[in-house]
């Protein structure tokens, strides 16, 4: 009996080592904190740093990354591309940086009259987009929209309830979700109107919950994750429910390959970064990688799963 137990334990160890060895670490040209990653296809992608104003670029599916642009010591938050040529990067001081030539050149645009952080940026098409964040004075909610491809931005904060908005997820051009703090709001009409789908006013003195990541596996099944191990799920795109916490770590980003398989990345105050994996639709989560730096974002292409984090960490795994 003891022999069988020993063999079974060794088998589990082999599986664990194999699972971790599937993650490939890529060389980064900088050792800064990599905050966000975006791919337009399997080959072309960008990464932005959080505290050095650096934009990294790859043209060969992440085999090689190089510094494409340097914007002094800007803090970058989000990055979004419509195609290989047209994209935006958001950050501090109410600024957006825009490119129309694949990142060779970036122009800065002040889209908020107030000094503000632009935490999330998304375009439904070449003309219509939204930007969300926080005015530093207060601080107070900032919610902007454009109908001119980013040339002009309108402050529509009065349309939405106050919150610290950050992640944005659109299922199609009409249906979109924005989350932040402990709120999730929804638009059925490309941002003309917004309604609150989830709002939690309870407080916890030991840990302050805040949604940081948002994704949808299909038209109805969606997920939100955040600080203090917060995990929310919707099965109909309307009602959100808390799931039992499996960790108290800060969960920053989530992505699902299907309605069953997904990944969460994050960090904690005193421990290494975390990368969790589920194969049963989030009923159970297991550690997919140990002894890594704090991780900030997980992104999917048709071929790979990409993860970025502190100290120039770039990881990938075949789907």
Backbone as numpy.savetxt, mean C-alpha at the origin, in Angstrom:
# Nx Ny Nz CAx CAy CAz Cx Cy Cz
7.20 -44.14 18.23 6.36 -42.94 18.23 7.23 -41.68 18.23
8.32 -41.73 19.05 9.22 -40.58 19.12 9.90 -40.36 17.77
10.22 -41.44 17.08 10.85 -41.34 15.76 9.91 -40.67 14.76
8.63 -41.06 14.79 7.66 -40.45 13.88 7.52 -38.95 14.15
7.49 -38.59 15.43 7.38 -37.17 15.79 8.60 -36.39 15.30
9.78 -36.99 15.46 11.01 -36.32 15.02 11.02 -36.12 13.51
10.60 -37.15 12.77 10.55 -37.05 11.31 9.55 -36.00 10.87
8.39 -35.95 11.56 7.37 -34.96 11.20 7.88 -33.55 11.47
8.57 -33.35 12.59 9.12 -32.04 12.93 10.16 -31.61 11.89
11.01 -32.53 11.49 12.02 -32.22 10.47 11.37 -31.85 9.15
10.28 -32.54 8.82 9.55 -32.24 7.58 9.00 -30.82 7.61
8.44 -30.41 8.75 7.92 -29.05 8.88 9.04 -28.03 8.77
10.20 -28.33 9.32 11.34 -27.41 9.23 11.78 -27.23 7.79
11.81 -28.34 7.04 12.19 -28.27 5.63 11.21 -27.41 4.85
9.91 -27.60 5.13 8.89 -26.79 4.45 9.08 -25.32 4.76
9.38 -25.00 6.03 9.56 -23.61 6.42 10.75 -22.99 5.72
11.87 -23.70 5.68 13.07 -23.19 5.02 12.82 -23.01 3.53
12.11 -23.98 2.92 11.81 -23.89 1.50 10.94 -22.68 1.20
9.93 -22.45 2.06 9.03 -21.32 1.84 9.79 -20.01 1.89
10.74 -19.90 2.84 11.49 -18.66 2.95 12.47 -18.50 1.80
13.06 -19.61 1.33 14.05 -19.53 0.26 13.44 -19.13 -1.07
12.11 -19.19 -1.20 11.47 -18.79 -2.44 11.52 -17.28 -2.64
11.75 -16.53 -1.58 11.83 -15.08 -1.70 13.22 -14.66 -2.15
13.26 -13.88 -3.22 14.53 -13.42 -3.77 14.78 -11.98 -3.34
15.98 -11.71 -2.85 16.35 -10.36 -2.45 17.10 -9.68 -3.59
16.66 -8.47 -3.94 17.25 -7.74 -5.05 18.14 -6.62 -4.55
19.15 -6.31 -5.33 20.08 -5.25 -4.98 19.45 -3.88 -5.21
19.48 -3.04 -4.18 18.97 -1.68 -4.28 20.14 -0.71 -4.39
20.02 0.32 -5.23 21.10 1.31 -5.34 21.17 2.27 -4.16
20.18 2.21 -3.27 20.17 3.05 -2.07 19.81 2.19 -0.86
20.25 2.61 0.30 19.94 1.91 1.54 18.87 2.65 2.34
18.10 3.46 1.66 17.04 4.23 2.31 15.82 3.36 2.58
14.83 3.95 3.27 13.58 3.25 3.52 12.71 3.31 2.27
12.46 2.18 1.67 11.65 2.10 0.45 10.19 2.01 0.86
9.40 2.99 0.42 8.07 3.17 1.01 6.94 2.64 0.15
7.12 2.66 -1.18 6.04 2.23 -2.06 6.60 1.72 -3.37
5.85 0.82 -4.00 6.29 0.22 -5.26 5.09 0.10 -6.18
5.32 0.32 -7.48 4.23 0.24 -8.46 4.79 -0.29 -9.77
4.10 -1.29 -10.34 4.45 -1.85 -11.64 3.32 -1.60 -12.63
3.66 -1.22 -13.87 2.65 -1.09 -14.92 2.49 -2.39 -15.69
3.52 -3.25 -15.64 3.47 -4.58 -16.24 4.54 -5.43 -15.57
4.82 -6.59 -16.12 5.79 -7.48 -15.47 7.21 -6.94 -15.49
7.51 -6.03 -16.41 8.88 -5.56 -16.60 9.16 -4.19 -16.01
8.20 -3.29 -16.09 8.44 -1.87 -15.79 7.84 -1.49 -14.43
8.70 -0.98 -13.54 8.23 -0.62 -12.21 9.02 0.52 -11.60
8.47 1.08 -10.51 9.09 2.19 -9.79 8.99 1.95 -8.29
9.94 2.50 -7.55 9.93 2.49 -6.10 10.24 3.90 -5.62
9.55 4.36 -4.58 9.88 5.66 -3.98 10.35 5.47 -2.55
11.29 6.31 -2.15 11.79 6.26 -0.78 10.97 7.19 0.11
11.06 6.95 1.39 10.24 7.74 2.31 10.93 8.99 2.80
12.24 9.03 2.81 12.92 10.15 3.46 14.11 10.71 2.70
14.32 10.30 1.46 15.46 10.82 0.71 15.07 11.39 -0.65
13.78 11.42 -0.98 13.35 12.00 -2.24 13.84 11.26 -3.47
14.00 9.94 -3.35 14.56 9.15 -4.44 13.48 8.33 -5.14
13.55 8.29 -6.47 12.67 7.45 -7.28 13.54 6.43 -8.00
13.29 5.15 -7.74 14.00 4.06 -8.40 13.17 3.52 -9.55
13.85 2.92 -10.53 13.15 2.43 -11.72 13.78 1.12 -12.20
12.96 0.23 -12.72 13.43 -0.98 -13.38 12.74 -1.15 -14.71
13.47 -1.68 -15.68 12.91 -1.95 -17.01 12.97 -3.43 -17.35
13.56 -4.22 -16.44 13.78 -5.64 -16.74 13.17 -6.55 -15.69
12.01 -6.17 -15.18 11.32 -7.02 -14.22 11.96 -7.09 -12.87
12.71 -6.05 -12.49 13.30 -5.99 -11.17 14.67 -6.62 -11.04
15.24 -7.12 -12.14 16.59 -7.68 -12.07 17.59 -6.59 -11.70
17.36 -5.41 -12.27 18.22 -4.27 -11.98 17.37 -3.05 -11.67
17.74 -2.35 -10.59 17.08 -1.11 -10.21 18.11 0.02 -10.25
17.71 1.18 -10.74 18.61 2.33 -10.79 17.88 3.58 -10.34
18.65 4.57 -9.89 18.07 5.85 -9.47 17.65 6.62 -10.71
16.36 6.90 -10.81 15.85 7.63 -11.97 15.71 9.12 -11.69
15.38 9.47 -10.45 15.21 10.88 -10.09 15.54 11.09 -8.63
16.00 12.30 -8.33 16.34 12.67 -6.96 15.74 14.04 -6.66
14.87 14.12 -5.66 14.21 15.37 -5.30 14.63 15.78 -3.88
15.89 16.18 -3.77 16.46 16.63 -2.50 16.14 15.62 -1.39
15.55 16.09 -0.30 15.25 15.20 0.83 13.75 15.08 1.04
13.00 15.06 -0.04 11.54 14.95 0.04 11.12 13.64 0.69
10.03 13.70 1.42 9.38 12.49 1.93 8.30 12.10 0.92
8.46 10.96 0.29 7.46 10.46 -0.65 6.54 9.46 0.05
5.27 9.44 -0.39 4.28 8.56 0.23 3.71 7.54 -0.74
3.21 7.99 -1.88 2.49 7.09 -2.79 2.98 7.30 -4.22
2.73 6.31 -5.06 3.09 6.38 -6.47 2.02 5.67 -7.28
1.64 6.28 -8.40 0.59 5.71 -9.24 0.87 6.04 -10.70
0.78 5.02 -11.56 0.97 5.20 -12.99 -0.27 4.74 -13.74
-0.65 5.50 -14.77 -1.72 5.09 -15.67 -1.21 4.13 -16.73
0.01 4.36 -17.17 0.66 3.54 -18.18 2.17 3.71 -18.01
2.95 3.23 -18.95 4.40 3.29 -18.81 4.95 4.71 -18.87
4.16 5.65 -19.36 4.64 7.02 -19.54 4.13 8.00 -18.48
2.88 7.87 -18.10 2.23 8.89 -17.27 2.05 8.41 -15.84
2.65 9.16 -14.90 2.54 8.76 -13.50 2.70 9.92 -12.55
2.43 9.65 -11.27 2.48 10.66 -10.22 3.12 10.08 -8.96
3.79 10.95 -8.23 4.33 10.62 -6.91 3.85 11.68 -5.94
3.39 11.26 -4.77 2.88 12.21 -3.77 3.77 12.21 -2.54
3.65 13.30 -1.76 4.44 13.39 -0.55 4.08 14.58 0.29
5.10 15.26 0.79 4.90 16.36 1.74 4.70 17.70 1.02
4.40 18.72 1.82 4.26 20.11 1.35 3.12 20.30 0.35
2.16 19.37 0.31 1.05 19.49 -0.63 1.47 19.35 -2.08
2.55 18.63 -2.33 3.11 18.52 -3.68 2.82 17.18 -4.33
2.61 17.22 -5.64 2.62 16.05 -6.50 3.73 16.23 -7.52
4.40 15.14 -7.85 5.36 15.15 -8.94 4.78 14.31 -10.08
4.82 14.88 -11.28 4.17 14.25 -12.43 5.19 14.00 -13.54
5.05 12.85 -14.20 5.87 12.54 -15.36 4.98 12.14 -16.53
5.39 12.51 -17.72 4.68 12.10 -18.94 5.61 11.36 -19.89
6.83 11.05 -19.42 7.80 10.36 -20.26 8.45 9.18 -19.55
7.66 8.50 -18.72 8.16 7.31 -18.05 9.12 7.57 -16.92
9.15 8.80 -16.42 10.00 9.11 -15.28 11.32 9.77 -15.63
11.56 10.02 -16.91 12.80 10.71 -17.28 12.81 12.13 -16.72
11.64 12.75 -16.74 11.48 14.10 -16.20 10.26 14.14 -15.29
10.39 14.88 -14.19 9.30 15.03 -13.23 9.07 16.52 -12.97
7.83 16.95 -13.04 7.48 18.34 -12.72 6.69 18.37 -11.43
6.93 19.38 -10.59 6.24 19.48 -9.31 5.00 20.35 -9.44
3.95 19.97 -8.71 2.68 20.69 -8.75 2.17 20.84 -7.33
1.92 22.07 -6.94 1.34 22.36 -5.63 -0.17 22.21 -5.75
-0.74 21.15 -5.17 -2.17 20.90 -5.36 -3.00 21.28 -4.14
-2.33 21.65 -3.06 -3.04 22.11 -1.87 -2.48 23.46 -1.45
-3.36 24.42 -1.21 -2.89 25.73 -0.78 -2.31 25.68 0.63
-2.70 24.66 1.37 -2.17 24.47 2.73 -0.97 23.54 2.70
-0.11 23.66 3.70 0.98 22.72 3.84 0.37 21.39 4.27
0.59 20.35 3.48 -0.12 19.09 3.73 0.71 17.90 3.27
0.35 16.75 3.82 0.89 15.47 3.37 -0.13 14.82 2.44
0.32 14.42 1.26 -0.54 13.70 0.32 -0.20 12.22 0.45
-1.04 11.48 1.17 -0.73 10.08 1.48 -1.15 9.11 0.38
-2.21 9.46 -0.36 -2.71 8.55 -1.38 -3.04 9.28 -2.66
-2.75 8.65 -3.81 -3.05 9.24 -5.11 -3.54 8.14 -6.03
-4.62 8.42 -6.77 -5.17 7.43 -7.70 -5.88 8.12 -8.85
-5.67 7.61 -10.06 -6.38 8.10 -11.24 -7.25 6.98 -11.80
-8.55 7.27 -12.02 -9.46 6.29 -12.60 -9.21 6.18 -14.11
-8.87 7.30 -14.73 -8.55 7.37 -16.15 -7.62 8.56 -16.35
-7.37 8.95 -17.59 -6.38 10.00 -17.84 -6.81 11.37 -17.32
-8.09 11.55 -17.04 -8.58 12.85 -16.59 -8.96 12.91 -15.11
-9.55 11.83 -14.61 -10.16 11.86 -13.28 -9.30 11.16 -12.23
-9.02 11.88 -11.16 -8.22 11.32 -10.08 -8.55 11.93 -8.74
-8.09 11.29 -7.67 -8.27 11.81 -6.32 -6.94 11.76 -5.57
-6.78 12.67 -4.64 -5.62 12.69 -3.76 -6.11 12.91 -2.34
-5.58 12.15 -1.41 -6.05 12.24 -0.02 -4.86 12.43 0.91
-5.12 13.06 2.03 -4.04 13.28 2.98 -4.47 14.04 4.21
-3.54 14.85 4.70 -3.75 15.52 5.97 -3.10 16.90 5.94
-3.88 17.92 6.24 -3.31 19.25 6.43 -2.52 19.27 7.73
-1.34 19.84 7.70 -0.51 19.85 8.90 -1.10 20.71 10.00
-1.80 21.77 9.62 -2.42 22.62 10.63 -3.66 21.92 11.16
-3.68 21.64 12.40 -4.81 20.94 13.01 -4.40 19.68 13.73
-4.01 18.60 13.04 -4.15 18.38 11.59 -5.60 18.10 11.20
-5.92 18.33 9.94 -7.28 18.10 9.47 -7.26 17.36 8.14
-8.41 16.78 7.80 -8.56 15.97 6.60 -8.34 16.80 5.33
-7.71 16.17 4.34 -7.56 16.77 3.01 -8.04 15.77 1.97
-8.95 16.21 1.11 -9.52 15.34 0.07 -9.67 16.17 -1.20
-8.94 15.81 -2.24 -8.91 16.59 -3.48 -9.32 15.73 -4.67
-9.85 16.37 -5.72 -10.17 15.65 -6.94 -9.80 16.49 -8.15
-9.50 15.82 -9.25 -9.21 16.50 -10.51 -10.02 15.88 -11.63
-10.43 16.70 -12.57 -11.12 16.24 -13.78 -10.36 16.67 -15.02
-9.14 17.16 -14.80 -8.34 17.70 -15.90 -6.98 17.01 -16.00
-6.91 15.76 -15.55 -5.65 15.05 -15.64 -4.59 15.55 -14.68
-5.01 16.25 -13.64 -4.07 16.74 -12.65 -3.62 18.16 -12.85
-4.14 18.82 -13.90 -3.78 20.22 -14.13 -4.38 21.12 -13.07
-5.63 20.86 -12.73 -6.33 21.61 -11.69 -6.92 20.64 -10.67
-6.86 21.04 -9.40 -7.39 20.21 -8.32 -8.39 21.00 -7.50
-9.48 20.34 -7.14 -10.52 20.96 -6.34 -10.57 20.33 -4.95
-10.69 21.17 -3.94 -10.81 20.69 -2.57 -12.26 20.29 -2.32
-12.48 18.98 -2.12 -13.84 18.47 -1.90 -13.93 17.79 -0.54
-13.14 18.28 0.41 -13.10 17.68 1.74 -14.48 17.63 2.39
-15.33 18.60 2.05 -16.67 18.65 2.65 -17.54 17.47 2.23
-17.13 16.73 1.19 -17.90 15.57 0.73 -17.75 14.36 1.64
-16.68 14.33 2.43 -16.35 13.11 3.17 -16.25 13.40 4.66
-16.46 12.37 5.50 -16.28 12.55 6.95 -14.80 12.72 7.28
-14.52 13.42 8.35 -13.14 13.66 8.75 -12.44 12.36 9.12
-11.22 12.19 8.62 -10.40 11.03 8.98 -9.00 11.23 8.40
-8.12 10.34 8.78 -6.74 10.34 8.32 -6.67 9.36 7.14
-7.08 9.83 5.95 -7.20 8.94 4.80 -5.83 8.65 4.17
-5.69 7.41 3.70 -4.42 7.01 3.09 -4.62 6.04 1.92
-4.97 4.75 2.16 -5.05 3.82 1.03 -6.29 4.04 0.18
-6.13 3.85 -1.13 -7.20 3.99 -2.11 -7.25 2.72 -2.95
-8.45 2.20 -3.19 -8.60 1.01 -4.02 -9.85 1.15 -4.89
-9.64 1.15 -6.21 -10.76 1.21 -7.15 -10.90 -0.13 -7.86
-12.13 -0.68 -7.84 -12.42 -1.93 -8.52 -12.55 -1.70 -10.02
-13.16 -0.59 -10.38 -13.28 -0.16 -11.76 -13.34 1.37 -11.76
-13.67 1.97 -12.88 -13.66 3.44 -12.96 -14.71 4.08 -12.06
-15.78 3.34 -11.76 -16.87 3.89 -10.96 -16.73 3.57 -9.47
-16.49 2.31 -9.16 -16.53 1.85 -7.77 -15.16 1.97 -7.10
-15.10 2.78 -6.04 -13.84 2.97 -5.35 -14.00 3.08 -3.85
-12.91 2.78 -3.15 -12.89 2.81 -1.69 -11.67 3.61 -1.22
-11.85 4.35 -0.15 -10.75 5.06 0.50 -10.86 4.78 1.99
-9.72 4.55 2.63 -9.74 4.22 4.06 -8.72 5.06 4.81
-8.90 5.12 6.11 -7.96 5.83 6.97 -8.53 5.99 8.36
-7.64 6.09 9.34 -8.12 6.10 10.72 -8.88 4.81 10.96
-10.13 4.93 11.38 -10.99 3.75 11.50 -12.26 3.96 10.68
-12.06 4.43 9.45 -13.18 4.65 8.53 -12.86 4.07 7.16
-13.91 3.60 6.49 -13.83 3.20 5.08 -15.01 3.86 4.37
-14.72 4.62 3.32 -15.78 5.27 2.56 -15.80 4.71 1.14
-16.93 4.85 0.48 -17.16 4.19 -0.82 -17.83 5.15 -1.80
-17.41 5.10 -3.05 -18.08 5.85 -4.11 -18.57 4.89 -5.19
-19.82 5.03 -5.64 -20.33 4.21 -6.75 -20.25 4.94 -8.08
-19.78 6.21 -8.05 -19.87 7.06 -9.24 -18.60 7.88 -9.48
-17.45 7.22 -9.35 -16.16 7.86 -9.65 -15.85 9.06 -8.78
-16.40 9.09 -7.58 -16.07 10.15 -6.65 -17.04 11.31 -6.59
-18.13 11.24 -7.36 -19.13 12.31 -7.28 -19.78 12.34 -5.90
-20.06 11.15 -5.37 -20.62 11.04 -4.03 -19.86 9.98 -3.24
-19.84 10.15 -1.92 -19.18 9.20 -1.03 -20.11 8.85 0.12
-20.06 7.59 0.54 -20.84 7.14 1.69 -19.94 6.34 2.63
-20.23 6.43 3.92 -19.44 5.71 4.91 -19.90 4.26 5.00
-18.98 3.32 4.83 -19.31 1.90 4.97 -18.86 1.34 6.31
-17.79 1.88 6.86 -17.30 1.39 8.15 -16.81 2.57 8.97
-17.22 2.61 10.23 -16.75 3.66 11.13 -16.75 3.12 12.55
-15.63 3.23 13.22 -15.49 2.74 14.58 -15.00 3.90 15.45
-15.79 4.28 16.42 -15.44 5.41 17.27 -14.87 4.99 18.62
-14.73 3.68 18.82 -14.16 3.21 20.09 -12.67 3.55 20.14
-12.14 3.65 21.34 -10.72 3.97 21.50 -10.07 2.97 22.44
-8.77 2.80 22.23 -8.00 1.88 23.05 -6.73 2.61 23.49
-6.60 2.84 24.77 -5.46 3.60 25.27 -4.14 2.87 25.08
-4.19 1.54 24.96 -2.97 0.76 24.82 -2.44 0.77 23.40
-3.33 0.84 22.42 -2.90 0.80 21.02 -3.92 1.54 20.15
-3.44 2.46 19.35 -4.33 3.28 18.52 -4.45 2.67 17.12
-5.60 2.12 16.83 -5.82 1.49 15.53 -5.93 2.53 14.42
-5.42 2.18 13.25 -5.53 3.04 12.08 -5.33 2.19 10.84
-6.23 2.29 9.88 -6.13 1.51 8.65 -5.01 2.05 7.77
-4.13 1.15 7.31 -3.01 1.56 6.46 -3.03 0.88 5.09
-3.68 -0.28 4.99 -3.69 -1.01 3.73 -5.10 -1.41 3.33
-5.36 -1.46 2.01 -6.70 -1.75 1.50 -6.57 -2.44 0.15
-7.32 -3.52 -0.06 -7.26 -4.22 -1.33 -8.53 -5.02 -1.56
-8.76 -5.40 -2.81 -9.89 -6.25 -3.17 -9.40 -7.44 -3.98
-9.92 -8.63 -3.61 -9.58 -9.85 -4.35 -10.44 -9.99 -5.60
-11.66 -9.45 -5.55 -12.56 -9.43 -6.70 -13.55 -8.27 -6.50
-14.67 -8.29 -7.18 -15.61 -7.17 -7.09 -16.26 -7.01 -5.73
-16.26 -8.08 -4.92 -16.98 -8.04 -3.64 -16.11 -8.28 -2.41
-15.10 -9.12 -2.54 -14.30 -9.50 -1.38 -13.13 -8.54 -1.22
-13.13 -7.82 -0.09 -12.09 -6.84 0.17 -11.52 -6.96 1.56
-10.34 -6.36 1.73 -9.62 -6.44 3.00 -9.04 -5.08 3.36
-8.96 -4.82 4.65 -8.27 -3.64 5.16 -7.45 -4.06 6.37
-6.24 -3.53 6.48 -5.37 -3.85 7.62 -4.79 -2.57 8.19
-4.32 -2.66 9.44 -3.78 -1.46 10.05 -3.01 -1.71 11.32
-2.80 -0.65 12.07 -2.06 -0.72 13.33 -2.76 -1.63 14.33
-1.96 -2.15 15.26 -2.47 -2.99 16.36 -3.05 -4.30 15.85
-2.60 -4.76 14.68 -3.09 -6.02 14.14 -4.50 -5.96 13.60
-4.99 -4.76 13.27 -6.36 -4.60 12.78 -6.54 -5.27 11.41
-7.56 -6.12 11.29 -7.91 -6.75 10.03 -9.42 -6.68 9.84
-9.85 -6.12 8.72 -11.27 -6.03 8.36 -11.49 -6.75 7.05
-12.71 -7.29 6.88 -13.03 -7.98 5.62 -14.48 -7.70 5.22
-14.71 -7.57 3.92 -16.06 -7.52 3.38 -16.23 -8.64 2.37
-17.39 -9.26 2.38 -17.69 -10.33 1.43 -18.67 -9.88 0.35
-19.23 -8.68 0.54 -20.21 -8.18 -0.42 -19.90 -6.76 -0.92
-18.73 -6.24 -0.53 -18.36 -4.89 -0.94 -19.11 -3.81 -0.22
-19.86 -4.17 0.84 -20.70 -3.20 1.55 -20.47 -3.22 3.05
-20.58 -4.40 3.63 -20.47 -4.53 5.08 -19.08 -5.04 5.45
-18.44 -4.33 6.38 -17.10 -4.70 6.83 -17.17 -5.23 8.25
-16.44 -6.32 8.50 -16.41 -6.92 9.83 -14.97 -7.12 10.28
-14.77 -6.91 11.58 -13.47 -7.20 12.17 -13.24 -8.71 12.21
-12.01 -9.12 11.98 -11.62 -10.51 12.17 -10.78 -10.62 13.43
-10.75 -11.80 14.00 -9.95 -12.03 15.20 -8.49 -11.69 14.91
-7.86 -10.99 15.83 -6.48 -10.58 15.63 -5.53 -11.75 15.83
-4.57 -11.89 14.92 -3.56 -12.93 15.05 -2.21 -12.31 15.42
-2.15 -10.98 15.51 -0.93 -10.27 15.88 -1.32 -8.88 16.39
-0.40 -8.22 17.07 -0.61 -6.83 17.48 0.35 -5.90 16.73
1.03 -6.42 15.73 1.97 -5.62 14.96 1.25 -4.60 14.08
2.02 -3.62 13.58 1.47 -2.66 12.62 1.42 -3.31 11.25
0.24 -3.46 10.71 0.06 -4.05 9.39 -0.11 -2.91 8.40
0.77 -2.82 7.41 0.83 -1.65 6.55 0.24 -1.85 5.16
0.28 -3.06 4.65 -0.15 -3.27 3.27 -0.62 -4.71 3.09
-1.57 -4.90 2.18 -2.15 -6.22 1.95 -2.44 -6.40 0.47
-2.26 -7.61 -0.02 -2.57 -7.93 -1.43 -3.03 -9.37 -1.52
-4.02 -9.62 -2.36 -4.54 -10.97 -2.57 -4.36 -11.40 -4.01
-3.79 -12.60 -4.18 -3.62 -13.19 -5.50 -4.93 -13.77 -6.01
-5.76 -14.21 -5.07 -7.07 -14.78 -5.36 -7.92 -14.55 -4.12
-9.14 -15.07 -4.13 -9.97 -14.90 -2.93 -9.47 -15.75 -1.77
-8.55 -16.67 -2.05 -8.02 -17.55 -1.00 -6.63 -17.16 -0.52
-5.76 -16.74 -1.44 -4.35 -16.53 -1.10 -3.98 -15.05 -1.06
-3.32 -14.66 0.05 -2.93 -13.26 0.18 -1.72 -13.08 1.07
-1.19 -11.85 1.06 -0.02 -11.50 1.86 -0.26 -10.18 2.59
0.31 -10.07 3.78 0.30 -8.84 4.56 1.74 -8.53 4.96
2.13 -7.26 4.88 3.45 -6.85 5.36 3.28 -5.77 6.42
4.30 -5.62 7.27 4.22 -4.62 8.32 5.48 -4.55 9.16
5.32 -4.02 10.36 6.46 -3.84 11.25 5.98 -3.78 12.70
6.93 -3.68 13.60 6.60 -3.53 15.02 7.65 -2.64 15.65
7.43 -2.25 16.89 8.35 -1.33 17.56 9.69 -1.97 17.89
9.64 -3.18 18.39 10.86 -3.78 18.93 11.26 -5.07 18.23
10.55 -5.45 17.18 10.84 -6.71 16.51 11.12 -6.47 15.03
11.61 -7.49 14.32 11.84 -7.35 12.89 10.53 -7.13 12.13
10.65 -6.81 10.86 9.47 -6.66 10.02 8.71 -7.97 9.91
7.47 -7.87 9.44 6.63 -9.06 9.36 6.06 -9.22 7.96
5.97 -10.48 7.54 5.35 -10.84 6.27 4.51 -12.08 6.51
3.19 -11.93 6.37 2.26 -13.02 6.65 1.62 -13.52 5.36
1.21 -14.80 5.39 0.65 -15.46 4.21 -0.58 -16.26 4.62
-1.63 -16.19 3.81 -2.81 -17.01 4.01 -3.15 -17.76 2.73
-3.67 -18.96 2.88 -4.13 -19.75 1.74 -5.58 -20.19 1.91
-6.23 -19.66 2.96 -7.61 -20.06 3.22 -8.52 -18.84 3.38
-8.23 -17.81 2.61 -9.09 -16.63 2.65 -9.00 -15.83 3.92
-7.86 -15.93 4.61 -7.66 -15.14 5.82 -8.15 -15.78 7.10
-8.58 -17.03 7.04 -8.99 -17.72 8.27 -7.78 -17.93 9.18
-6.64 -18.25 8.57 -5.40 -18.39 9.31 -4.28 -17.70 8.54
-3.32 -17.18 9.29 -2.15 -16.52 8.71 -0.89 -17.12 9.30
0.11 -17.33 8.46 1.39 -17.87 8.92 2.51 -16.91 8.52
3.62 -16.98 9.24 4.78 -16.15 8.92 5.44 -16.68 7.66
5.56 -15.83 6.64 6.13 -16.25 5.36 7.63 -15.98 5.29
8.11 -15.07 6.13 9.54 -14.72 6.10 9.94 -14.18 7.46
11.07 -14.65 7.96 11.55 -14.22 9.27 12.81 -13.36 9.12
13.12 -12.64 10.19 14.36 -11.87 10.29 14.54 -10.91 9.12
13.52 -10.11 8.86 13.62 -9.10 7.82 13.45 -7.71 8.43
13.77 -6.68 7.66 13.57 -5.31 8.13 12.09 -4.97 8.11
11.75 -3.80 8.64 10.36 -3.34 8.56 9.94 -3.26 7.10
8.75 -3.76 6.81 8.25 -3.81 5.43 7.07 -2.86 5.28
7.01 -2.18 4.12 6.02 -1.12 3.94 4.95 -1.41 2.89
5.29 -2.16 1.85 4.32 -2.31 0.77 4.47 -3.66 0.08
3.33 -4.25 -0.28 3.31 -5.45 -1.11 2.51 -5.13 -2.37
3.06 -5.49 -3.52 2.47 -5.16 -4.82 2.50 -6.41 -5.70
1.49 -6.58 -6.55 1.39 -7.75 -7.41 1.56 -7.37 -8.88
2.26 -8.24 -9.62 2.21 -8.22 -11.07 1.64 -9.57 -11.50
1.49 -9.78 -12.78 0.95 -11.06 -13.25 1.90 -12.21 -12.93
3.18 -11.90 -12.77 4.17 -12.96 -12.56 4.70 -13.05 -11.13
4.75 -11.90 -10.42 5.45 -11.90 -9.15 4.72 -11.12 -8.05
5.17 -11.38 -6.82 4.78 -10.62 -5.64 5.99 -9.79 -5.25
5.80 -8.49 -5.09 6.90 -7.59 -4.73 6.67 -6.98 -3.35
7.75 -6.89 -2.58 7.70 -6.31 -1.24 8.88 -5.36 -1.08
8.63 -4.17 -0.50 9.72 -3.23 -0.23 9.67 -2.79 1.22
10.84 -2.36 1.73 10.90 -1.96 3.13 12.16 -1.18 3.46
12.49 -1.15 4.75 13.62 -0.35 5.24 14.96 -0.86 4.71
15.95 0.03 4.78 17.33 -0.30 4.44 17.48 -0.85 3.03
16.69 -0.31 2.10 16.80 -0.71 0.71 16.30 -2.11 0.42
15.40 -2.63 1.23 14.90 -4.00 1.06 13.95 -4.10 -0.13
14.30 -4.96 -1.08 13.45 -5.27 -2.23 13.37 -6.79 -2.33
12.18 -7.34 -2.19 11.97 -8.79 -2.24 10.96 -9.13 -3.32
11.12 -10.31 -3.92 10.12 -10.78 -4.88 9.98 -12.29 -4.78
8.85 -12.76 -5.26 8.55 -14.19 -5.25 7.62 -14.48 -6.41
7.86 -15.55 -7.13 6.99 -15.93 -8.24 5.63 -16.33 -7.71
4.60 -15.97 -8.46 3.23 -16.29 -8.05 2.94 -17.77 -8.25
